[in-house]
Amino acid sequence: MADLILKLIARYKLPAIYNDRISVANGGLMSYGPDRADMCRRAAGYIDRILKGEKPGDLPVQAPTKYELVINLKTAKALGLTVPQSLLARADEVIE
């Protein structure tokens, strides 16, 4: 389904923003969302605490604390868009 959406977005030259870097690597324009690697590291800390005897229900719910911005310049060029340098400077990753 995601492949179909990406193909339609490309066909109709629609800029789209996603919440994960995988969609950008597959041709999406940009993504902004939680850093999944950071979330996994933090989840490992929870698992450690549970294995040491803490009750899962007693652990606080944590929201993501680290977000990442990924921009695909190849897609921007195909869409006829110019990405401002100020935005590129803030990106965690730029795909060329």
GUTI-640477 format. One record per atom (N, C-alpha, C): residue in three letters; atom name; x negated, z negated, y negated; chain. Coordinates in Angstrom, 3 decimals, m for minus. Example, Ala and Ser with C-alpha at 12.3 -4.5 7.8 and 13.67 -1.06 7.14 Angstrom:
2
+------+------+----------+----------+----------+-----+
: type : atom :       xx :       zz :       yy : mol :
+------+------+----------+----------+----------+-----+
:  ala :    N :  m13.190 :   m7.800 :    5.690 :   A :
:  ala :   CA :  m12.300 :   m7.800 :    4.500 :   A :
:  ala :    C :  m13.200 :   m7.800 :    3.300 :   A :
:  ser :    N :  m12.850 :   m7.080 :    2.250 :   A :
:  ser :   CA :  m13.670 :   m7.140 :    1.060 :   A :
:  ser :    C :  m12.900 :   m7.870 :   m0.030 :   A :
+------+------+----------+----------+----------+-----+
REM end
This chain:
96
+------+------+----------+----------+----------+-----+
: type : atom :       xx :       zz :       yy : mol :
+------+------+----------+----------+----------+-----+
:  met :    N :   m0.820 :    0.000 :    1.196 :   A :
:  met :   CA :    0.000 :    0.000 :    0.000 :   A :
:  met :    C :   m0.864 :    0.000 :   m1.261 :   A :
:  ala :    N :   m1.942 :   m0.805 :   m1.257 :   A :
:  ala :   CA :   m2.824 :   m0.864 :   m2.419 :   A :
:  ala :    C :   m3.469 :    0.481 :   m2.674 :   A :
:  asp :    N :   m3.822 :    1.207 :   m1.610 :   A :
:  asp :   CA :   m4.427 :    2.532 :   m1.772 :   A :
:  asp :    C :   m3.448 :    3.494 :   m2.449 :   A :
:  leu :    N :   m2.184 :    3.425 :   m2.073 :   A :
:  leu :   CA :   m1.164 :    4.274 :   m2.681 :   A :
:  leu :    C :   m1.024 :    3.973 :   m4.168 :   A :
:  ile :    N :   m1.011 :    2.703 :   m4.503 :   A :
:  ile :   CA :   m0.898 :    2.309 :   m5.910 :   A :
:  ile :    C :   m2.088 :    2.834 :   m6.696 :   A :
:  leu :    N :   m3.298 :    2.679 :   m6.155 :   A :
:  leu :   CA :   m4.494 :    3.188 :   m6.836 :   A :
:  leu :    C :   m4.435 :    4.701 :   m7.011 :   A :
:  lys :    N :   m3.945 :    5.425 :   m6.004 :   A :
:  lys :   CA :   m3.839 :    6.883 :   m6.114 :   A :
:  lys :    C :   m2.838 :    7.287 :   m7.191 :   A :
:  leu :    N :   m1.703 :    6.592 :   m7.252 :   A :
:  leu :   CA :   m0.699 :    6.906 :   m8.266 :   A :
:  leu :    C :   m1.203 :    6.582 :   m9.673 :   A :
:  ile :    N :   m1.901 :    5.473 :   m9.802 :   A :
:  ile :   CA :   m2.473 :    5.100 :  m11.104 :   A :
:  ile :    C :   m3.480 :    6.156 :  m11.548 :   A :
:  ala :    N :   m4.299 :    6.641 :  m10.618 :   A :
:  ala :   CA :   m5.283 :    7.667 :  m10.947 :   A :
:  ala :    C :   m4.586 :    8.987 :  m11.299 :   A :
:  arg :    N :   m3.565 :    9.354 :  m10.537 :   A :
:  arg :   CA :   m2.859 :   10.616 :  m10.768 :   A :
:  arg :    C :   m2.228 :   10.652 :  m12.158 :   A :
:  tyr :    N :   m1.606 :    9.538 :  m12.539 :   A :
:  tyr :   CA :   m0.911 :    9.494 :  m13.826 :   A :
:  tyr :    C :   m1.770 :    8.924 :  m14.953 :   A :
:  lys :    N :   m3.054 :    8.694 :  m14.644 :   A :
:  lys :   CA :   m4.028 :    8.207 :  m15.632 :   A :
:  lys :    C :   m3.531 :    6.972 :  m16.376 :   A :
:  leu :    N :   m3.158 :    5.964 :  m15.596 :   A :
:  leu :   CA :   m2.677 :    4.701 :  m16.149 :   A :
:  leu :    C :   m3.772 :    3.639 :  m16.080 :   A :
:  pro :    N :   m4.105 :    3.021 :  m17.176 :   A :
:  pro :   CA :   m5.067 :    1.914 :  m17.098 :   A :
:  pro :    C :   m4.377 :    0.708 :  m16.449 :   A :
:  ala :    N :   m5.060 :    0.062 :  m15.545 :   A :
:  ala :   CA :   m4.472 :   m1.084 :  m14.855 :   A :
:  ala :    C :   m5.510 :   m2.197 :  m14.719 :   A :
:  ile :    N :   m5.036 :   m3.405 :  m14.818 :   A :
:  ile :   CA :   m5.888 :   m4.582 :  m14.664 :   A :
:  ile :    C :   m5.443 :   m5.322 :  m13.410 :   A :
:  tyr :    N :   m6.417 :   m5.740 :  m12.620 :   A :
:  tyr :   CA :   m6.148 :   m6.406 :  m11.347 :   A :
:  tyr :    C :   m6.675 :   m7.830 :  m11.384 :   A :
:  asn :    N :   m6.370 :   m8.586 :  m10.342 :   A :
:  asn :   CA :   m6.858 :   m9.965 :  m10.285 :   A :
:  asn :    C :   m8.024 :  m10.142 :   m9.322 :   A :
:  asp :    N :   m8.518 :   m9.024 :   m8.743 :   A :
:  asp :   CA :   m9.652 :   m9.144 :   m7.822 :   A :
:  asp :    C :  m10.615 :   m7.976 :   m7.984 :   A :
:  arg :    N :  m11.873 :   m8.242 :   m7.732 :   A :
:  arg :   CA :  m12.931 :   m7.250 :   m7.904 :   A :
:  arg :    C :  m12.840 :   m6.116 :   m6.898 :   A :
:  ile :    N :  m12.217 :   m6.332 :   m5.748 :   A :
:  ile :   CA :  m12.122 :   m5.300 :   m4.714 :   A :
:  ile :    C :  m11.349 :   m4.087 :   m5.231 :   A :
:  ser :    N :  m10.269 :   m4.326 :   m5.953 :   A :
:  ser :   CA :   m9.486 :   m3.219 :   m6.503 :   A :
:  ser :    C :  m10.297 :   m2.410 :   m7.509 :   A :
:  val :    N :  m11.148 :   m3.076 :   m8.264 :   A :
:  val :   CA :  m11.996 :   m2.384 :   m9.241 :   A :
:  val :    C :  m13.059 :   m1.574 :   m8.506 :   A :
:  ala :    N :  m13.626 :   m2.127 :   m7.465 :   A :
:  ala :   CA :  m14.622 :   m1.405 :   m6.674 :   A :
:  ala :    C :  m13.997 :   m0.174 :   m6.020 :   A :
:  asn :    N :  m12.683 :   m0.224 :   m5.769 :   A :
:  asn :   CA :  m11.970 :    0.905 :   m5.163 :   A :
:  asn :    C :  m11.399 :    1.868 :   m6.196 :   A :
:  gly :    N :  m11.750 :    1.692 :   m7.467 :   A :
:  gly :   CA :  m11.323 :    2.650 :   m8.480 :   A :
:  gly :    C :  m10.446 :    2.106 :   m9.587 :   A :
:  gly :    N :  m10.101 :    0.834 :   m9.539 :   A :
:  gly :   CA :   m9.309 :    0.250 :  m10.615 :   A :
:  gly :    C :  m10.129 :    0.113 :  m11.885 :   A :
:  leu :    N :   m9.473 :   m0.021 :  m13.015 :   A :
:  leu :   CA :  m10.170 :   m0.076 :  m14.299 :   A :
:  leu :    C :  m10.900 :   m1.400 :  m14.507 :   A :
:  met :    N :  m10.191 :   m2.506 :  m14.363 :   A :
:  met :   CA :  m10.844 :   m3.801 :  m14.561 :   A :
:  met :    C :  m10.054 :   m4.892 :  m13.865 :   A :
:  ser :    N :  m10.735 :   m6.016 :  m13.683 :   A :
:  ser :   CA :  m10.074 :   m7.177 :  m13.095 :   A :
:  ser :    C :  m10.493 :   m8.427 :  m13.853 :   A :
:  tyr :    N :   m9.575 :   m9.354 :  m13.883 :   A :
:  tyr :   CA :   m9.864 :  m10.676 :  m14.431 :   A :
:  tyr :    C :   m9.129 :  m11.670 :  m13.563 :   A :
:  gly :    N :   m9.865 :  m12.527 :  m12.905 :   A :
:  gly :   CA :   m9.235 :  m13.489 :  m12.021 :   A :
:  gly :    C :  m10.223 :  m14.525 :  m11.552 :   A :
:  pro :    N :   m9.729 :  m15.456 :  m10.741 :   A :
:  pro :   CA :  m10.595 :  m16.526 :  m10.266 :   A :
:  pro :    C :  m11.756 :  m15.990 :   m9.434 :   A :
:  asp :    N :  m12.893 :  m16.646 :   m9.568 :   A :
:  asp :   CA :  m14.076 :  m16.318 :   m8.785 :   A :
:  asp :    C :  m13.831 :  m16.856 :   m7.373 :   A :
:  arg :    N :  m13.596 :  m15.951 :   m6.445 :   A :
:  arg :   CA :  m13.225 :  m16.361 :   m5.083 :   A :
:  arg :    C :  m14.359 :  m17.092 :   m4.363 :   A :
:  ala :    N :  m15.589 :  m16.711 :   m4.622 :   A :
:  ala :   CA :  m16.726 :  m17.400 :   m3.995 :   A :
:  ala :    C :  m16.767 :  m18.853 :   m4.454 :   A :
:  asp :    N :  m16.515 :  m19.091 :   m5.728 :   A :
:  asp :   CA :  m16.476 :  m20.453 :   m6.253 :   A :
:  asp :    C :  m15.343 :  m21.243 :   m5.613 :   A :
:  met :    N :  m14.196 :  m20.602 :   m5.446 :   A :
:  met :   CA :  m13.059 :  m21.287 :   m4.816 :   A :
:  met :    C :  m13.382 :  m21.671 :   m3.374 :   A :
:  cys :    N :  m14.082 :  m20.804 :   m2.660 :   A :
:  cys :   CA :  m14.456 :  m21.105 :   m1.269 :   A :
:  cys :    C :  m15.442 :  m22.271 :   m1.206 :   A :
:  arg :    N :  m16.394 :  m22.300 :   m2.138 :   A :
:  arg :   CA :  m17.358 :  m23.418 :   m2.179 :   A :
:  arg :    C :  m16.617 :  m24.732 :   m2.416 :   A :
:  arg :    N :  m15.671 :  m24.705 :   m3.326 :   A :
:  arg :   CA :  m14.927 :  m25.924 :   m3.632 :   A :
:  arg :    C :  m14.020 :  m26.331 :   m2.465 :   A :
:  ala :    N :  m13.483 :  m25.346 :   m1.756 :   A :
:  ala :   CA :  m12.655 :  m25.641 :   m0.580 :   A :
:  ala :    C :  m13.498 :  m26.304 :    0.504 :   A :
:  ala :    N :  m14.751 :  m25.882 :    0.621 :   A :
:  ala :   CA :  m15.652 :  m26.494 :    1.608 :   A :
:  ala :    C :  m15.830 :  m27.976 :    1.316 :   A :
:  gly :    N :  m15.866 :  m28.339 :    0.036 :   A :
:  gly :   CA :  m15.956 :  m29.755 :   m0.338 :   A :
:  gly :    C :  m14.725 :  m30.527 :    0.124 :   A :
:  tyr :    N :  m13.559 :  m29.897 :    0.018 :   A :
:  tyr :   CA :  m12.323 :  m30.538 :    0.487 :   A :
:  tyr :    C :  m12.353 :  m30.723 :    1.998 :   A :
:  ile :    N :  m12.818 :  m29.709 :    2.707 :   A :
:  ile :   CA :  m12.891 :  m29.798 :    4.168 :   A :
:  ile :    C :  m13.812 :  m30.935 :    4.563 :   A :
:  asp :    N :  m14.935 :  m31.054 :    3.874 :   A :
:  asp :   CA :  m15.879 :  m32.133 :    4.143 :   A :
:  asp :    C :  m15.200 :  m33.493 :    3.953 :   A :
:  arg :    N :  m14.464 :  m33.639 :    2.891 :   A :
:  arg :   CA :  m13.786 :  m34.916 :    2.620 :   A :
:  arg :    C :  m12.738 :  m35.221 :    3.683 :   A :
:  ile :    N :  m12.014 :  m34.197 :    4.137 :   A :
:  ile :   CA :  m10.990 :  m34.398 :    5.170 :   A :
:  ile :    C :  m11.648 :  m34.783 :    6.493 :   A :
:  leu :    N :  m12.740 :  m34.102 :    6.832 :   A :
:  leu :   CA :  m13.442 :  m34.419 :    8.083 :   A :
:  leu :    C :  m14.041 :  m35.822 :    8.063 :   A :
:  lys :    N :  m14.293 :  m36.352 :    6.867 :   A :
:  lys :   CA :  m14.809 :  m37.712 :    6.745 :   A :
:  lys :    C :  m13.709 :  m38.760 :    6.679 :   A :
:  gly :    N :  m12.438 :  m38.302 :    6.836 :   A :
:  gly :   CA :  m11.353 :  m39.256 :    6.961 :   A :
:  gly :    C :  m10.335 :  m39.304 :    5.835 :   A :
:  glu :    N :  m10.568 :  m38.624 :    4.738 :   A :
:  glu :   CA :   m9.573 :  m38.655 :    3.660 :   A :
:  glu :    C :   m8.329 :  m37.883 :    4.083 :   A :
:  lys :    N :   m7.187 :  m38.339 :    3.614 :   A :
:  lys :   CA :   m5.930 :  m37.667 :    3.939 :   A :
:  lys :    C :   m5.733 :  m36.482 :    2.992 :   A :
:  pro :    N :   m5.404 :  m35.319 :    3.550 :   A :
:  pro :   CA :   m5.201 :  m34.136 :    2.701 :   A :
:  pro :    C :   m4.172 :  m34.371 :    1.590 :   A :
:  gly :    N :   m3.134 :  m35.119 :    1.887 :   A :
:  gly :   CA :   m2.091 :  m35.391 :    0.899 :   A :
:  gly :    C :   m2.566 :  m36.248 :   m0.260 :   A :
:  asp :    N :   m3.688 :  m36.939 :   m0.066 :   A :
:  asp :   CA :   m4.227 :  m37.788 :   m1.129 :   A :
:  asp :    C :   m5.186 :  m37.036 :   m2.056 :   A :
:  leu :    N :   m5.579 :  m35.840 :   m1.657 :   A :
:  leu :   CA :   m6.521 :  m35.069 :   m2.468 :   A :
:  leu :    C :   m5.767 :  m34.334 :   m3.586 :   A :
:  pro :    N :   m6.330 :  m34.310 :   m4.773 :   A :
:  pro :   CA :   m5.654 :  m33.624 :   m5.877 :   A :
:  pro :    C :   m5.687 :  m32.105 :   m5.714 :   A :
:  val :    N :   m4.670 :  m31.462 :   m6.237 :   A :
:  val :   CA :   m4.644 :  m30.002 :   m6.267 :   A :
:  val :    C :   m5.586 :  m29.562 :   m7.378 :   A :
:  gln :    N :   m6.422 :  m28.593 :   m7.082 :   A :
:  gln :   CA :   m7.375 :  m28.122 :   m8.087 :   A :
:  gln :    C :   m7.061 :  m26.675 :   m8.465 :   A :
:  ala :    N :   m7.063 :  m26.418 :   m9.742 :   A :
:  ala :   CA :   m6.909 :  m25.051 :  m10.242 :   A :
:  ala :    C :   m8.286 :  m24.409 :  m10.320 :   A :
:  pro :    N :   m8.341 :  m23.095 :  m10.286 :   A :
:  pro :   CA :   m9.649 :  m22.432 :  m10.444 :   A :
:  pro :    C :  m10.306 :  m22.855 :  m11.752 :   A :
:  thr :    N :  m11.622 :  m22.981 :  m11.714 :   A :
:  thr :   CA :  m12.352 :  m23.373 :  m12.923 :   A :
:  thr :    C :  m13.280 :  m22.271 :  m13.408 :   A :
:  lys :    N :  m13.521 :  m21.281 :  m12.558 :   A :
:  lys :   CA :  m14.426 :  m20.194 :  m12.927 :   A :
:  lys :    C :  m13.697 :  m18.868 :  m12.717 :   A :
:  tyr :    N :  m13.697 :  m18.043 :  m13.744 :   A :
:  tyr :   CA :  m13.049 :  m16.732 :  m13.687 :   A :
:  tyr :    C :  m14.101 :  m15.651 :  m13.890 :   A :
:  glu :    N :  m13.794 :  m14.441 :  m13.408 :   A :
:  glu :   CA :  m14.745 :  m13.352 :  m13.564 :   A :
:  glu :    C :  m14.044 :  m12.096 :  m14.087 :   A :
:  leu :    N :  m14.779 :  m11.356 :  m14.895 :   A :
:  leu :   CA :  m14.313 :  m10.098 :  m15.462 :   A :
:  leu :    C :  m15.180 :   m8.980 :  m14.899 :   A :
:  val :    N :  m14.535 :   m7.978 :  m14.291 :   A :
:  val :   CA :  m15.244 :   m6.836 :  m13.720 :   A :
:  val :    C :  m14.658 :   m5.569 :  m14.337 :   A :
:  ile :    N :  m15.522 :   m4.662 :  m14.784 :   A :
:  ile :   CA :  m15.087 :   m3.425 :  m15.441 :   A :
:  ile :    C :  m15.701 :   m2.231 :  m14.716 :   A :
:  asn :    N :  m14.875 :   m1.211 :  m14.479 :   A :
:  asn :   CA :  m15.332 :    0.012 :  m13.838 :   A :
:  asn :    C :  m15.433 :    1.098 :  m14.913 :   A :
:  leu :    N :  m16.655 :    1.401 :  m15.356 :   A :
:  leu :   CA :  m16.860 :    2.399 :  m16.410 :   A :
:  leu :    C :  m16.546 :    3.820 :  m15.946 :   A :
:  lys :    N :  m16.752 :    4.087 :  m14.668 :   A :
:  lys :   CA :  m16.433 :    5.410 :  m14.125 :   A :
:  lys :    C :  m14.932 :    5.686 :  m14.269 :   A :
:  thr :    N :  m14.124 :    4.682 :  m13.957 :   A :
:  thr :   CA :  m12.678 :    4.827 :  m14.090 :   A :
:  thr :    C :  m12.281 :    4.932 :  m15.558 :   A :
:  ala :    N :  m12.912 :    4.141 :  m16.409 :   A :
:  ala :   CA :  m12.611 :    4.203 :  m17.846 :   A :
:  ala :    C :  m12.880 :    5.611 :  m18.372 :   A :
:  lys :    N :  m13.987 :    6.198 :  m17.968 :   A :
:  lys :   CA :  m14.329 :    7.551 :  m18.410 :   A :
:  lys :    C :  m13.300 :    8.557 :  m17.905 :   A :
:  ala :    N :  m12.882 :    8.419 :  m16.646 :   A :
:  ala :   CA :  m11.882 :    9.327 :  m16.073 :   A :
:  ala :    C :  m10.549 :    9.225 :  m16.809 :   A :
:  leu :    N :  m10.252 :    8.041 :  m17.345 :   A :
:  leu :   CA :   m9.005 :    7.832 :  m18.090 :   A :
:  leu :    C :   m9.151 :    8.189 :  m19.565 :   A :
:  gly :    N :  m10.357 :    8.548 :  m19.973 :   A :
:  gly :   CA :  m10.597 :    8.881 :  m21.369 :   A :
:  gly :    C :  m10.656 :    7.661 :  m22.274 :   A :
:  leu :    N :  m11.051 :    6.531 :  m21.712 :   A :
:  leu :   CA :  m11.116 :    5.288 :  m22.474 :   A :
:  leu :    C :  m12.559 :    4.919 :  m22.798 :   A :
:  thr :    N :  m12.740 :    4.324 :  m23.940 :   A :
:  thr :   CA :  m14.042 :    3.779 :  m24.312 :   A :
:  thr :    C :  m13.918 :    2.265 :  m24.298 :   A :
:  val :    N :  m14.730 :    1.625 :  m23.497 :   A :
:  val :   CA :  m14.699 :    0.166 :  m23.401 :   A :
:  val :    C :  m15.608 :   m0.394 :  m24.492 :   A :
:  pro :    N :  m15.079 :   m1.258 :  m25.356 :   A :
:  pro :   CA :  m15.906 :   m1.814 :  m26.433 :   A :
:  pro :    C :  m17.123 :   m2.564 :  m25.889 :   A :
:  gln :    N :  m18.215 :   m2.445 :  m26.591 :   A :
:  gln :   CA :  m19.454 :   m3.104 :  m26.191 :   A :
:  gln :    C :  m19.266 :   m4.619 :  m26.096 :   A :
:  ser :    N :  m18.433 :   m5.170 :  m26.983 :   A :
:  ser :   CA :  m18.197 :   m6.618 :  m26.963 :   A :
:  ser :    C :  m17.539 :   m7.058 :  m25.651 :   A :
:  leu :    N :  m16.694 :   m6.199 :  m25.080 :   A :
:  leu :   CA :  m16.055 :   m6.520 :  m23.799 :   A :
:  leu :    C :  m17.053 :   m6.357 :  m22.657 :   A :
:  leu :    N :  m17.870 :   m5.315 :  m22.723 :   A :
:  leu :   CA :  m18.888 :   m5.110 :  m21.690 :   A :
:  leu :    C :  m19.877 :   m6.271 :  m21.658 :   A :
:  ala :    N :  m20.182 :   m6.817 :  m22.823 :   A :
:  ala :   CA :  m21.128 :   m7.934 :  m22.896 :   A :
:  ala :    C :  m20.569 :   m9.190 :  m22.236 :   A :
:  arg :    N :  m19.268 :   m9.323 :  m22.202 :   A :
:  arg :   CA :  m18.630 :  m10.498 :  m21.588 :   A :
:  arg :    C :  m18.394 :  m10.341 :  m20.095 :   A :
:  ala :    N :  m18.509 :   m9.122 :  m19.593 :   A :
:  ala :   CA :  m18.212 :   m8.847 :  m18.186 :   A :
:  ala :    C :  m19.227 :   m9.506 :  m17.266 :   A :
:  asp :    N :  m18.746 :  m10.008 :  m16.144 :   A :
:  asp :   CA :  m19.617 :  m10.559 :  m15.117 :   A :
:  asp :    C :  m20.261 :   m9.445 :  m14.314 :   A :
:  glu :    N :  m19.552 :   m8.306 :  m14.214 :   A :
:  glu :   CA :  m20.073 :   m7.139 :  m13.490 :   A :
:  glu :    C :  m19.510 :   m5.886 :  m14.128 :   A :
:  val :    N :  m20.356 :   m4.882 :  m14.274 :   A :
:  val :   CA :  m19.939 :   m3.576 :  m14.772 :   A :
:  val :    C :  m20.307 :   m2.559 :  m13.705 :   A :
:  ile :    N :  m19.300 :   m1.829 :  m13.222 :   A :
:  ile :   CA :  m19.516 :   m0.800 :  m12.204 :   A :
:  ile :    C :  m19.643 :    0.531 :  m12.930 :   A :
:  glu :    N :  m20.762 :    1.226 :  m12.677 :   A :
:  glu :   CA :  m21.008 :    2.492 :  m13.388 :   A :
:  glu :    C :  m20.870 :    3.675 :  m12.463 :   A :
+------+------+----------+----------+----------+-----+
REM end
